[in-house]
Amino acid sequence: MKKNHIFYILIMLVLILPINLYAKVSAIESTATDLDENNITSVTKSLPSYEYANNSKNIDVVLVLDNSDTNISKINSEASDLLSKLSESNLNVKVSVIKFDGWAHDTISIVRDNKNEGAGLIEVNDDNLEIIKNAINYNLRSYFTSFVVGGTNTEVPLKMAKKMLDDDTDVVANRKYIVLFSDMESWVYEGYITIDGVKYGPAPVTKTNPDWGGGSIYGDSDYTWEEVYNSCKDGTFEQQENYDKNQYFNYQYTKTVFGFTITLPVSWKNYWTNIYTGDDKDKLLAITNEQYRTYFKTEWNPYITSDGSTITKKANGLDVSLCKTYNVLKDIKNSNYNISLYSTDTLANANNFKHKAIGLIKAMQDDFGMDIYGNTEADDTIVNYGSSIDTLFDNFENNISYFLVSGNITDNLAKDFQFINDDEDVAPLSLSVNNEELNSVKLASNKWGYGDVSSEGKYDYEVEYDEDSNKLNIDLNHSIKNTSPLTLKYKLKLLTLETNEYPTSDSTVLTYYDNVNKDSAQVDIDIPEVSYVKAIVPSEPEVIENPKTGISSKLYLLIVVLLGVISLIILRKKRIFKKNI
């Protein structure tokens, strides 16, 4: 079956996400064998460890796509250039696709089973390719679907994405990814509504006025972004007055087809019929639009009281939605999942609305270390400010397929050990990639090259031993894949033969090049230890002379024993003599 280009787009989105630096550190394995009869240990360093390499083959990715702004065609042209890399990736990928408006929609489930959720992550294989393609291309507004809610809600889709990743316990956390495409201009969120004193939900809610049509997306607020942001971080926002007075986001969508204006079902009907799983569906569906507006003004509206007077406005829907989104992002990062944002146009709405959305985008980078790509209209505090989709793809190899692009290991061997370099014709170190040993070439008296030679005349890996400083220097001139560990082995002889634990190195440092930030970074590699126990040799008994005679204690004891034996013989002879008489 010919693979659809949409599938490759999907996998490419996985392959451009950042690897956590701490995952790199913990993934480096360094061991030493017990000393043999000649007091020699074999030291092994693996970048990454084989356990990490095995885990790296399994990947989960959830695409979270803003239905109102996401334009998948932006990345189509880039996918074909990366197809050859995909074919070599040897990855086991599971995928889910979430489209969102005022709610979250599992579009794999919709196109496959006509349900809003339940598919979760599915394996990427020939049988599922068409489903994945249709899920990515699915547009809630392009059809007379039963799932349209309207509006924008970034909180609920991220919660759904996190739950999908949580449910898959077969994949390690740092190989789970969320790719979010959105302008982050969100004003709908998850909440509950009250009808006749009974709470219903969770449902898409906001803080709006029914007389404003579908509701205000940037209504007046007493809060600046800084106040909202600080309240999110310290957890006090939900305690603010009027926070709990939410209204159902009632959205009615119209579409012009061949000159005729057609009204799609209102979100009220769609939500309670096809998405809501709680009780009293019949009661909720029986409420007409006019009844809804009456309830809205009396029981649900924080701005207009039953007599028509207004009350002080506190948080608006935008404030609450962005804050709740921030808190979900915090949970995602605490779970050690990876998440990136491609920010689409943020110029569509009023300035105060745009300002708060960009404020959240900055917090996503600064607080959670997220990579932000796209049109943020922010200043240079966003690392990839104004970057195109090309930039996102350019970071592909250094982010997920490769453990590192290039680097250097400096291993300062401990003074208690001697580096074994006995045979001039045989390299004292062995290097292997994915358990396949590389050929070595002697470049100088204490320098060896491994692998192929580049156009610059450098070998893939070059190792040099400095005898004066007892130091190994390993240049990593070739990239190392997550799924193909580089393993370095060498031998050391212990010189200090006293009972103790001996670290094999004073320090081992990996310096690697970060292609994303165009900078280098350093991490310390753990140092293994070996034990030596000095043998106890039994000593000769001490000879003590008799102080009176000057005779040694041994001789003195022998004389006493001999005298005793002679005395016994004499006594026995006397007894026998008497008996015979």
MILOMAR-978539 format. One record per residue (C-alpha): x, y, z; residue number from 1; residue in one letter. Coordinates in Angstrom, 1 decimal. Layout:
BEGIN
TIZA     xx     yy     zz   n res
TIZA      X      Y      Z NUM   A
...
This chain:
BEGIN
TIZA     xx     yy     zz   n res
TIZA    0.0    0.0    0.0   1   M
TIZA    1.3    3.4   -0.9   2   K
TIZA    1.8    5.5    2.2   3   K
TIZA   -0.2    8.7    2.2   4   N
TIZA    1.8   11.9    2.6   5   H
TIZA   -0.4   13.0    5.5   6   I
TIZA    0.9   10.0    7.5   7   F
TIZA    4.5   11.3    7.0   8   Y
TIZA    3.5   14.7    8.0   9   I
TIZA    2.2   13.2   11.2  10   L
TIZA    5.4   11.3   11.9  11   I
TIZA    7.5   14.3   11.1  12   M
TIZA    5.7   16.3   13.7  13   L
TIZA    6.9   13.7   16.2  14   V
TIZA   10.4   13.9   15.0  15   L
TIZA   10.9   17.6   15.5  16   I
TIZA   10.1   17.7   19.2  17   L
TIZA   12.8   18.4   21.8  18   P
TIZA   14.5   15.8   23.9  19   I
TIZA   14.8   16.7   27.6  20   N
TIZA   18.4   17.4   28.5  21   L
TIZA   18.0   15.4   31.7  22   Y
TIZA   16.9   12.4   29.7  23   A
TIZA   20.3   12.7   27.9  24   K
TIZA   22.1   12.7   31.2  25   V
TIZA   20.4    9.8   32.8  26   S
TIZA   20.6    7.8   29.5  27   A
TIZA   24.4    7.6   29.6  28   I
TIZA   25.6    4.4   31.1  29   E
TIZA   29.1    4.0   32.6  30   S
TIZA   30.3    0.7   34.2  31   T
TIZA   33.4   -1.1   35.3  32   A
TIZA   33.9   -4.9   35.8  33   T
TIZA   35.4   -6.4   39.0  34   D
TIZA   39.2   -6.6   39.1  35   L
TIZA   40.6   -9.8   37.7  36   D
TIZA   43.6  -11.8   39.0  37   E
TIZA   45.9   -9.2   37.5  38   N
TIZA   44.0   -6.3   39.0  39   N
TIZA   42.6   -5.2   35.7  40   I
TIZA   39.1   -3.8   35.1  41   T
TIZA   37.2   -3.2   31.8  42   S
TIZA   35.4    0.1   31.6  43   V
TIZA   32.4    0.6   29.3  44   T
TIZA   30.6    3.8   28.4  45   K
TIZA   27.4    3.7   26.3  46   S
TIZA   25.7    6.7   24.7  47   L
TIZA   22.8    6.2   25.2  48   P
TIZA   22.3    3.1   27.3  49   S
TIZA   20.8    0.0   25.7  50   Y
TIZA   17.8    0.3   27.9  51   E
TIZA   17.2    3.8   26.8  52   Y
TIZA   17.8    2.8   23.2  53   A
TIZA   15.1    0.1   23.5  54   N
TIZA   12.7    2.5   25.0  55   N
TIZA   13.4    5.1   22.3  56   S
TIZA   11.9    2.9   19.7  57   K
TIZA    8.4    3.3   21.2  58   N
TIZA    6.8    6.7   20.7  59   I
TIZA    3.4    8.2   21.5  60   D
TIZA    2.2   11.4   19.9  61   V
TIZA   -1.0   13.3   20.1  62   V
TIZA   -1.7   16.0   17.6  63   L
TIZA   -3.9   18.8   19.1  64   V
TIZA   -5.2   20.9   16.3  65   L
TIZA   -7.2   24.2   16.6  66   D
TIZA  -10.1   23.7   14.2  67   N
TIZA  -10.5   27.4   13.5  68   S
TIZA   -6.9   28.2   12.4  69   D
TIZA   -4.9   25.1   11.8  70   T
TIZA   -3.7   24.8    8.2  71   N
TIZA   -2.0   21.4    7.6  72   I
TIZA   -1.0   22.4    4.1  73   S
TIZA    1.7   24.6    5.6  74   K
TIZA    3.8   21.5    6.2  75   I
TIZA    2.9   19.3    3.3  76   N
TIZA    5.8   20.6    1.1  77   S
TIZA    8.3   19.8    3.9  78   E
TIZA    7.2   16.2    4.3  79   A
TIZA    8.6   14.7    1.1  80   S
TIZA   12.2   15.8    2.0  81   D
TIZA   12.1   13.7    5.1  82   L
TIZA   10.6   10.5    3.8  83   L
TIZA   13.9    8.8    3.5  84   S
TIZA   14.8    9.6    7.1  85   K
TIZA   11.4    8.1    8.2  86   L
TIZA   12.2    4.8    6.4  87   S
TIZA   15.4    4.5    8.4  88   E
TIZA   13.9    5.5   11.8  89   S
TIZA   12.8    2.1   12.9  90   N
TIZA   10.3    3.6   15.3  91   L
TIZA    7.1    2.1   16.8  92   N
TIZA    4.6    4.9   16.8  93   V
TIZA    1.2    5.3   18.2  94   K
TIZA   -0.9    8.3   17.4  95   V
TIZA   -4.0   10.2   18.3  96   S
TIZA   -5.6   13.3   16.6  97   V
TIZA   -7.6   15.8   18.6  98   I
TIZA   -9.4   18.7   16.9  99   K
TIZA  -10.9   21.4   19.1 100   F
TIZA  -13.3   24.3   19.0 101   D
TIZA  -15.2   25.0   22.3 102   G
TIZA  -14.6   21.3   23.2 103   W
TIZA  -12.1   18.5   22.4 104   A
TIZA  -12.9   16.0   19.7 105   H
TIZA  -11.2   12.6   19.2 106   D
TIZA  -11.4   12.8   15.4 107   T
TIZA  -10.0    9.3   14.9 108   I
TIZA  -12.9    8.1   16.9 109   S
TIZA  -15.3   10.3   14.9 110   I
TIZA  -14.2    9.2   11.4 111   V
TIZA  -13.9    5.5   12.5 112   R
TIZA  -16.9    5.1   14.9 113   D
TIZA  -18.9    8.3   14.7 114   N
TIZA  -18.2    8.9   18.4 115   K
TIZA  -16.5   11.8   20.0 116   N
TIZA  -14.0    9.8   22.1 117   E
TIZA  -12.8    6.3   22.7 118   G
TIZA  -10.1    5.7   20.1 119   A
TIZA   -7.2    7.2   21.9 120   G
TIZA   -3.8    6.2   20.6 121   L
TIZA   -3.7    3.8   17.7 122   I
TIZA   -0.7    2.1   16.0 123   E
TIZA    0.6    3.6   12.8 124   V
TIZA    0.4    0.8   10.3 125   N
TIZA   -1.0    0.2    6.8 126   D
TIZA   -4.5   -0.7    8.2 127   D
TIZA   -4.8    2.7   10.1 128   N
TIZA   -3.2    5.1    7.6 129   L
TIZA   -6.4    6.1    5.9 130   E
TIZA   -8.1    6.7    9.2 131   I
TIZA   -5.2    8.8   10.5 132   I
TIZA   -5.3   10.8    7.2 133   K
TIZA   -9.0   11.5    7.5 134   N
TIZA   -8.7   12.4   11.2 135   A
TIZA   -6.0   15.0   10.4 136   I
TIZA   -8.1   16.5    7.5 137   N
TIZA  -11.4   16.4    9.4 138   Y
TIZA  -12.9   19.9    9.8 139   N
TIZA  -15.7   20.3   12.2 140   L
TIZA  -17.2   23.2   10.3 141   R
TIZA  -16.9   21.8    6.8 142   S
TIZA  -19.7   19.3    7.3 143   Y
TIZA  -23.1   19.2    9.0 144   F
TIZA  -21.6   17.3   11.8 145   T
TIZA  -23.2   16.5   15.1 146   S
TIZA  -20.1   17.6   17.1 147   F
TIZA  -19.8   21.4   16.4 148   V
TIZA  -19.6   23.4   19.7 149   V
TIZA  -18.0   26.6   18.4 150   G
TIZA  -15.6   28.9   20.2 151   G
TIZA  -12.0   28.1   21.3 152   T
TIZA  -11.1   26.0   24.3 153   N
TIZA   -7.4   25.0   24.8 154   T
TIZA   -7.8   23.5   28.3 155   E
TIZA  -10.0   20.5   27.5 156   V
TIZA   -8.1   19.2   24.5 157   P
TIZA   -4.8   19.3   26.4 158   L
TIZA   -6.4   17.4   29.3 159   K
TIZA   -7.7   14.8   26.8 160   M
TIZA   -4.2   14.5   25.3 161   A
TIZA   -2.6   14.0   28.7 162   K
TIZA   -5.0   11.3   29.6 163   K
TIZA   -4.3    9.4   26.4 164   M
TIZA   -0.6    9.5   27.2 165   L
TIZA   -1.2    8.6   30.9 166   D
TIZA   -3.2    5.5   29.8 167   D
TIZA   -0.4    4.1   27.7 168   D
TIZA    1.9    2.6   30.3 169   T
TIZA    4.1    0.7   27.8 170   D
TIZA    5.9    3.9   26.6 171   V
TIZA    8.3    5.8   28.9 172   V
TIZA    7.4    9.4   29.7 173   A
TIZA   10.2   11.2   27.8 174   N
TIZA    9.1    9.5   24.6 175   R
TIZA    5.6   10.9   24.8 176   K
TIZA    4.8   14.0   22.8 177   Y
TIZA    2.0   16.5   22.3 178   I
TIZA    2.1   18.8   19.3 179   V
TIZA   -0.2   21.8   19.6 180   L
TIZA   -1.3   24.0   16.7 181   F
TIZA   -3.2   27.1   17.9 182   S
TIZA   -3.2   30.8   18.3 183   D
TIZA   -4.0   30.3   22.0 184   M
TIZA   -6.8   32.8   21.9 185   E
TIZA   -9.1   30.7   24.1 186   S
TIZA  -12.1   31.9   26.0 187   W
TIZA  -14.1   28.7   26.6 188   V
TIZA  -13.2   26.1   29.3 189   Y
TIZA  -14.6   23.2   31.3 190   E
TIZA  -17.1   23.9   34.0 191   G
TIZA  -20.6   23.2   35.3 192   Y
TIZA  -23.9   25.0   34.9 193   I
TIZA  -26.9   25.2   37.3 194   T
TIZA  -30.5   24.6   36.2 195   I
TIZA  -33.2   24.7   38.9 196   D
TIZA  -30.5   24.3   41.5 197   G
TIZA  -28.9   21.2   39.9 198   V
TIZA  -25.4   21.3   38.5 199   K
TIZA  -24.7   19.7   35.1 200   Y
TIZA  -21.4   19.0   33.3 201   G
TIZA  -18.6   19.1   32.7 202   P
TIZA  -19.6   21.3   29.8 203   A
TIZA  -18.2   24.1   27.6 204   P
TIZA  -18.7   27.2   29.6 205   V
TIZA  -17.6   30.8   29.7 206   T
TIZA  -18.6   34.2   31.0 207   K
TIZA  -20.8   35.9   28.4 208   T
TIZA  -24.0   37.8   27.9 209   N
TIZA  -26.7   36.1   25.8 210   P
TIZA  -27.6   39.5   24.2 211   D
TIZA  -24.2   39.6   22.6 212   W
TIZA  -25.0   36.9   20.1 213   G
TIZA  -22.7   34.0   20.7 214   G
TIZA  -20.9   35.6   23.6 215   G
TIZA  -18.0   38.0   24.1 216   S
TIZA  -14.6   36.5   23.6 217   I
TIZA  -12.7   39.5   25.1 218   Y
TIZA  -15.2   41.1   27.4 219   G
TIZA  -14.1   43.6   30.0 220   D
TIZA  -11.9   42.2   32.8 221   S
TIZA  -10.6   43.7   36.0 222   D
TIZA   -7.4   41.7   35.6 223   Y
TIZA   -4.2   42.4   33.7 224   T
TIZA   -2.4   39.5   32.2 225   W
TIZA    0.3   39.7   34.9 226   E
TIZA   -2.4   39.4   37.7 227   E
TIZA   -4.0   36.4   35.9 228   V
TIZA   -0.6   34.8   35.4 229   Y
TIZA    0.6   35.3   39.0 230   N
TIZA   -2.7   33.9   40.3 231   S
TIZA   -2.4   30.9   38.0 232   C
TIZA    1.1   30.1   39.4 233   K
TIZA    0.2   30.4   43.0 234   D
TIZA   -3.2   28.7   42.7 235   G
TIZA   -5.3   31.6   43.9 236   T
TIZA   -7.2   32.4   40.7 237   F
TIZA  -10.0   29.9   41.3 238   E
TIZA  -10.7   31.6   44.6 239   Q
TIZA  -11.5   34.9   43.0 240   Q
TIZA  -15.0   36.3   43.4 241   E
TIZA  -17.4   35.2   40.6 242   N
TIZA  -15.1   32.6   39.2 243   Y
TIZA  -17.7   29.9   39.7 244   D
TIZA  -20.5   31.7   37.9 245   K
TIZA  -20.2   30.2   34.5 246   N
TIZA  -22.6   30.1   31.5 247   Q
TIZA  -22.9   27.4   28.9 248   Y
TIZA  -21.2   28.6   25.7 249   F
TIZA  -24.3   28.6   23.4 250   N
TIZA  -23.0   28.8   19.8 251   Y
TIZA  -25.1   28.8   16.6 252   Q
TIZA  -23.1   28.4   13.4 253   Y
TIZA  -24.3   29.6   10.0 254   T
TIZA  -22.9   28.7    6.7 255   K
TIZA  -23.6   29.9    3.1 256   T
TIZA  -23.9   27.2    0.5 257   V
TIZA  -24.7   28.1   -3.1 258   F
TIZA  -26.1   31.4   -2.0 259   G
TIZA  -28.3   30.0    0.7 260   F
TIZA  -27.6   30.6    4.4 261   T
TIZA  -27.9   27.4    6.4 262   I
TIZA  -27.9   27.3   10.2 263   T
TIZA  -26.1   24.4   11.7 264   L
TIZA  -27.4   22.8   14.9 265   P
TIZA  -26.7   24.9   17.9 266   V
TIZA  -23.9   23.7   20.2 267   S
TIZA  -26.5   23.1   23.0 268   W
TIZA  -28.2   20.3   21.0 269   K
TIZA  -24.9   18.8   19.8 270   N
TIZA  -23.2   18.8   23.1 271   Y
TIZA  -25.9   17.2   25.2 272   W
TIZA  -26.8   14.7   22.4 273   T
TIZA  -23.4   13.5   21.2 274   N
TIZA  -20.8   14.4   23.8 275   I
TIZA  -22.3   14.6   27.2 276   Y
TIZA  -22.3   11.3   29.1 277   T
TIZA  -24.2   12.3   32.3 278   G
TIZA  -27.8   12.1   33.4 279   D
TIZA  -30.9   14.1   32.5 280   D
TIZA  -30.2   14.3   28.8 281   K
TIZA  -33.9   14.4   27.9 282   D
TIZA  -34.4   17.3   30.3 283   K
TIZA  -31.5   19.3   28.9 284   L
TIZA  -32.4   18.7   25.3 285   L
TIZA  -36.0   19.8   26.0 286   A
TIZA  -34.8   23.3   26.8 287   I
TIZA  -35.5   25.7   24.0 288   T
TIZA  -33.3   28.5   22.9 289   N
TIZA  -35.6   31.1   24.5 290   E
TIZA  -35.8   29.1   27.7 291   Q
TIZA  -32.0   28.9   27.6 292   Y
TIZA  -31.7   32.6   27.4 293   R
TIZA  -34.1   33.1   30.3 294   T
TIZA  -32.1   30.7   32.5 295   Y
TIZA  -28.9   32.3   31.3 296   F
TIZA  -30.0   35.8   32.5 297   K
TIZA  -31.4   34.6   35.9 298   T
TIZA  -29.2   31.8   37.2 299   E
TIZA  -26.0   31.7   35.2 300   W
TIZA  -25.0   35.3   34.4 301   N
TIZA  -22.4   37.0   36.6 302   P
TIZA  -22.9   40.3   34.9 303   Y
TIZA  -26.6   40.9   34.7 304   I
TIZA  -29.0   40.2   37.7 305   T
TIZA  -32.6   39.2   37.4 306   S
TIZA  -33.8   42.8   37.6 307   D
TIZA  -31.4   43.8   34.8 308   G
TIZA  -28.9   45.6   36.9 309   S
TIZA  -25.2   44.9   36.3 310   T
TIZA  -22.6   43.7   38.9 311   I
TIZA  -18.9   44.4   38.9 312   T
TIZA  -17.1   42.4   36.3 313   K
TIZA  -14.2   40.2   37.5 314   K
TIZA  -12.5   37.6   35.5 315   A
TIZA  -13.8   37.2   31.9 316   N
TIZA  -13.8   34.0   29.9 317   G
TIZA  -10.4   34.7   28.4 318   L
TIZA   -8.8   35.1   31.9 319   D
TIZA  -10.2   31.8   33.2 320   V
TIZA   -9.5   29.8   30.0 321   S
TIZA   -5.9   30.9   29.8 322   L
TIZA   -5.3   30.2   33.5 323   C
TIZA   -6.9   26.7   33.3 324   K
TIZA   -4.8   26.0   30.2 325   T
TIZA   -1.7   27.1   32.1 326   Y
TIZA   -2.5   24.6   34.9 327   N
TIZA   -2.9   21.7   32.5 328   V
TIZA    0.4   22.6   30.8 329   L
TIZA    2.0   22.4   34.3 330   K
TIZA    0.6   18.9   34.8 331   D
TIZA    1.9   17.8   31.4 332   I
TIZA    5.4   19.0   32.2 333   K
TIZA    5.3   17.4   35.7 334   N
TIZA    4.6   14.1   33.9 335   S
TIZA    7.8   14.6   31.9 336   N
TIZA    5.9   14.6   28.6 337   Y
TIZA    7.2   16.7   25.7 338   N
TIZA    5.1   19.4   24.3 339   I
TIZA    5.6   22.0   21.5 340   S
TIZA    3.5   24.7   20.1 341   L
TIZA    3.2   26.0   16.5 342   Y
TIZA    1.6   29.4   17.1 343   S
TIZA   -0.7   30.5   14.3 344   T
TIZA   -1.8   34.1   13.7 345   D
TIZA   -2.5   36.1   16.8 346   T
TIZA   -3.7   39.3   15.1 347   L
TIZA   -7.3   38.4   14.6 348   A
TIZA   -8.8   39.9   17.7 349   N
TIZA   -8.7   43.0   19.9 350   A
TIZA   -5.4   44.1   21.4 351   N
TIZA   -6.2   43.1   25.0 352   N
TIZA   -7.1   39.6   23.8 353   F
TIZA   -4.0   39.2   21.8 354   K
TIZA   -1.8   40.5   24.6 355   H
TIZA   -3.0   37.9   27.1 356   K
TIZA   -2.6   35.1   24.6 357   A
TIZA    1.0   36.1   23.9 358   I
TIZA    1.5   36.4   27.6 359   G
TIZA    0.6   32.7   28.0 360   L
TIZA    2.8   31.7   25.1 361   I
TIZA    5.8   33.4   26.8 362   K
TIZA    5.0   31.6   30.0 363   A
TIZA    4.8   28.3   28.1 364   M
TIZA    8.4   28.8   27.0 365   Q
TIZA    9.8   30.3   30.2 366   D
TIZA    8.0   28.2   32.8 367   D
TIZA    7.8   24.8   31.0 368   F
TIZA   10.7   25.0   28.5 369   G
TIZA    8.4   24.5   25.5 370   M
TIZA    9.7   25.1   22.0 371   D
TIZA    7.5   27.8   20.4 372   I
TIZA    7.4   28.1   16.7 373   Y
TIZA    5.4   30.2   14.3 374   G
TIZA    3.8   33.7   14.3 375   N
TIZA    3.8   34.8   17.9 376   T
TIZA    4.0   38.5   17.2 377   E
TIZA    6.2   38.6   20.3 378   A
TIZA    9.5   40.2   21.0 379   D
TIZA   12.8   38.4   20.9 380   D
TIZA   12.2   36.7   24.3 381   T
TIZA   10.6   33.9   22.3 382   I
TIZA   13.6   31.9   21.1 383   V
TIZA   12.1   30.9   17.7 384   N
TIZA   10.2   34.2   17.3 385   Y
TIZA    8.7   34.5   13.8 386   G
TIZA   10.0   31.1   12.7 387   S
TIZA    8.3   29.2    9.9 388   S
TIZA    7.4   25.6    9.7 389   I
TIZA   10.7   25.1    7.9 390   D
TIZA   12.6   25.9   11.1 391   T
TIZA   10.6   23.4   13.0 392   L
TIZA   11.6   20.7   10.5 393   F
TIZA   15.2   21.8   10.4 394   D
TIZA   15.5   20.8   14.1 395   N
TIZA   14.4   17.3   13.3 396   F
TIZA   17.6   15.3   13.6 397   E
TIZA   18.9   16.8   16.8 398   N
TIZA   15.6   16.6   18.7 399   N
TIZA   14.2   13.1   18.5 400   I
TIZA   16.0   10.8   16.2 401   S
TIZA   19.5   11.7   17.4 402   Y
TIZA   20.9   11.5   20.9 403   F
TIZA   23.5   14.1   19.9 404   L
TIZA   24.7   15.6   16.6 405   V
TIZA   28.4   16.0   17.6 406   S
TIZA   30.4   16.3   20.8 407   G
TIZA   33.4   15.4   22.9 408   N
TIZA   34.1   13.2   25.9 409   I
TIZA   37.0   14.1   28.2 410   T
TIZA   37.8   11.3   30.6 411   D
TIZA   40.4   12.2   33.3 412   N
TIZA   41.5    8.8   34.5 413   L
TIZA   42.3    8.4   38.2 414   A
TIZA   45.9    8.4   39.3 415   K
TIZA   45.4    5.0   40.9 416   D
TIZA   45.0    3.4   37.5 417   F
TIZA   47.2    2.8   34.5 418   Q
TIZA   45.7    2.9   31.0 419   F
TIZA   46.6   -0.4   29.2 420   I
TIZA   48.2    0.3   25.9 421   N
TIZA   50.5   -2.7   25.4 422   D
TIZA   50.3   -3.6   21.7 423   D
TIZA   51.3   -0.9   19.3 424   E
TIZA   49.4   -2.6   16.4 425   D
TIZA   46.1   -2.9   18.2 426   V
TIZA   44.0    0.0   19.4 427   A
TIZA   43.6   -0.1   23.2 428   P
TIZA   40.0    1.0   22.9 429   L
TIZA   37.1   -0.6   21.1 430   S
TIZA   34.1    1.4   19.7 431   L
TIZA   30.9   -0.2   18.5 432   S
TIZA   27.6    1.2   17.1 433   V
TIZA   24.6   -0.9   18.1 434   N
TIZA   26.9   -3.8   19.0 435   N
TIZA   28.8   -3.7   15.7 436   E
TIZA   32.5   -3.0   16.3 437   E
TIZA   34.1   -0.3   14.2 438   L
TIZA   37.4   -0.7   12.5 439   N
TIZA   40.3    1.4   13.9 440   S
TIZA   43.2    3.2   12.2 441   V
TIZA   46.2    4.4   14.1 442   K
TIZA   46.7    8.1   13.4 443   L
TIZA   49.6    8.8   15.8 444   A
TIZA   51.5    7.1   18.6 445   S
TIZA   48.5    7.5   21.0 446   N
TIZA   45.7    8.4   18.6 447   K
TIZA   43.2    6.3   16.7 448   W
TIZA   40.4    6.9   14.3 449   G
TIZA   37.2    4.8   14.0 450   Y
TIZA   34.5    4.6   11.3 451   G
TIZA   34.5    6.5    8.0 452   D
TIZA   36.4    9.6    7.0 453   V
TIZA   34.4   12.8    6.3 454   S
TIZA   35.1   15.3    3.5 455   S
TIZA   37.0   17.4    6.1 456   E
TIZA   39.4   14.5    6.7 457   G
TIZA   38.1   13.6   10.1 458   K
TIZA   37.1   10.1   11.2 459   Y
TIZA   33.6    9.5   12.7 460   D
TIZA   35.2    9.1   16.1 461   Y
TIZA   38.8    9.9   17.1 462   E
TIZA   40.4    8.9   20.4 463   V
TIZA   43.6   10.2   21.9 464   E
TIZA   45.4    9.3   25.1 465   Y
TIZA   47.6   11.8   26.8 466   D
TIZA   50.1    9.8   28.8 467   E
TIZA   51.4   12.8   30.8 468   D
TIZA   48.0   13.8   32.1 469   S
TIZA   46.5   10.3   32.1 470   N
TIZA   43.6   11.6   30.0 471   K
TIZA   41.4   10.2   27.3 472   L
TIZA   39.9   12.6   24.7 473   N
TIZA   37.1   11.2   22.4 474   I
TIZA   35.9   13.4   19.6 475   D
TIZA   32.4   12.5   18.5 476   L
TIZA   32.4   13.8   14.9 477   N
TIZA   29.4   11.8   13.9 478   H
TIZA   25.8   11.9   15.1 479   S
TIZA   24.6    9.2   17.5 480   I
TIZA   21.1    7.9   17.1 481   K
TIZA   18.8    7.2   20.1 482   N
TIZA   18.2    3.7   18.8 483   T
TIZA   21.9    2.9   17.9 484   S
TIZA   24.1    3.3   21.0 485   P
TIZA   27.8    4.1   20.7 486   L
TIZA   29.8    2.0   23.1 487   T
TIZA   33.3    2.7   24.2 488   L
TIZA   35.5    0.1   26.0 489   K
TIZA   39.0    0.2   27.5 490   Y
TIZA   41.0   -1.4   30.3 491   K
TIZA   42.7   -0.1   33.4 492   L
TIZA   45.2   -1.6   35.8 493   K
TIZA   44.9   -0.7   39.5 494   L
TIZA   48.3    0.4   40.9 495   L
TIZA   47.4    1.2   44.5 496   T
TIZA   46.9   -2.2   46.2 497   L
TIZA   45.3   -1.2   49.5 498   E
TIZA   41.8   -2.1   50.6 499   T
TIZA   39.5    0.6   49.3 500   N
TIZA   36.8    1.6   46.7 501   E
TIZA   38.6    3.2   43.7 502   Y
TIZA   36.8    5.5   41.2 503   P
TIZA   38.1    4.8   37.7 504   T
TIZA   38.2    8.5   36.8 505   S
TIZA   38.6   11.9   38.5 506   D
TIZA   36.0   13.3   36.1 507   S
TIZA   34.2   12.4   32.8 508   T
TIZA   32.5   15.2   30.9 509   V
TIZA   30.4   15.1   27.8 510   L
TIZA   30.3   18.3   25.8 511   T
TIZA   27.7   18.2   23.0 512   Y
TIZA   26.4   20.6   20.4 513   Y
TIZA   22.8   21.7   20.7 514   D
TIZA   21.6   22.4   17.1 515   N
TIZA   18.4   24.0   18.4 516   V
TIZA   19.9   26.7   20.5 517   N
TIZA   23.0   26.9   18.4 518   K
TIZA   25.2   26.4   21.5 519   D
TIZA   27.1   23.8   23.3 520   S
TIZA   26.3   22.3   26.7 521   A
TIZA   28.2   20.1   29.2 522   Q
TIZA   27.0   17.2   31.4 523   V
TIZA   29.0   15.1   33.9 524   D
TIZA   29.0   11.3   33.2 525   I
TIZA   28.7    9.0   36.3 526   D
TIZA   32.0    7.4   37.3 527   I
TIZA   32.1    3.7   38.2 528   P
TIZA   34.1    2.3   41.1 529   E
TIZA   36.0   -0.9   41.7 530   V
TIZA   36.8   -2.6   45.0 531   S
TIZA   40.1   -4.0   46.1 532   Y
TIZA   40.6   -6.0   49.3 533   V
TIZA   44.2   -6.6   50.4 534   K
TIZA   44.9  -10.2   51.2 535   A
TIZA   45.9  -11.0   54.9 536   I
TIZA   49.1  -13.1   55.1 537   V
TIZA   49.4  -15.1   58.5 538   P
TIZA   52.5  -14.2   60.5 539   S
TIZA   55.0  -16.6   62.2 540   E
TIZA   54.4  -17.2   66.0 541   P
TIZA   56.6  -15.0   68.1 542   E
TIZA   59.5  -16.8   69.9 543   V
TIZA   59.8  -15.8   73.6 544   I
TIZA   62.9  -16.8   75.6 545   E
TIZA   62.6  -18.0   79.2 546   N
TIZA   63.8  -15.1   81.3 547   P
TIZA   65.5  -17.3   83.8 548   K
TIZA   67.3  -19.8   81.6 549   T
TIZA   67.6  -18.0   78.3 550   G
TIZA   66.1  -21.0   76.6 551   I
TIZA   63.4  -20.4   74.1 552   S
TIZA   59.9  -21.2   75.0 553   S
TIZA   59.7  -24.0   72.3 554   K
TIZA   62.8  -25.7   73.6 555   L
TIZA   61.7  -25.3   77.2 556   Y
TIZA   58.4  -26.9   76.4 557   L
TIZA   60.0  -29.8   74.6 558   L
TIZA   62.3  -30.5   77.6 559   I
TIZA   59.4  -30.5   80.0 560   V
TIZA   57.5  -33.0   77.8 561   V
TIZA   60.5  -35.3   77.4 562   L
TIZA   61.1  -35.3   81.2 563   L
TIZA   57.4  -36.2   81.7 564   G
TIZA   57.7  -39.1   79.3 565   V
TIZA   60.9  -40.4   81.0 566   I
TIZA   59.2  -40.2   84.4 567   S
TIZA   56.2  -42.3   83.3 568   L
TIZA   58.5  -45.0   81.9 569   I
TIZA   60.5  -45.2   85.1 570   I
TIZA   57.3  -45.5   87.2 571   L
TIZA   55.9  -48.2   85.0 572   R
TIZA   59.0  -50.3   85.3 573   K
TIZA   58.9  -50.0   89.1 574   K
TIZA   55.3  -51.3   89.1 575   R
TIZA   56.2  -54.3   86.9 576   I
TIZA   59.2  -55.1   89.1 577   F
TIZA   57.1  -55.1   92.3 578   K
TIZA   54.5  -57.3   90.7 579   K
TIZA   57.0  -60.0   89.7 580   N
TIZA   58.4  -60.2   93.2 581   I
